[in-house]
Amino acid sequence: MKINIEIDCTPAEARSFLGLPDVAPMQEAMMAEVEERMKANLSAMDPETLVKTWLPAGVQGWEQLQKAFWGQMAGEKPEE
């Protein structure tokens, strides 16, 4: 014996029928918070700020990296 039951309802109706909470208000609040944080962090995404973050010492950092690289190639021990 095989019995099939087909229920046609929206997700909101199914949640209500099963006694599950409506998460739409919480989801809207969380999305608003995410949007605010993304807007606040956009200022850190401009190229000048990124370069300053990645290379805090600027040219001096490149020189030190180059010296370390050439020192390794020449078999020298790094300066401490």
Secondary structure as UniProt FT lines:
FT   HELIX           11..18
FT   HELIX           24..41
FT   HELIX           42..45
FT   HELIX           47..54
FT   TURN            56..58
FT   HELIX           59..74
//
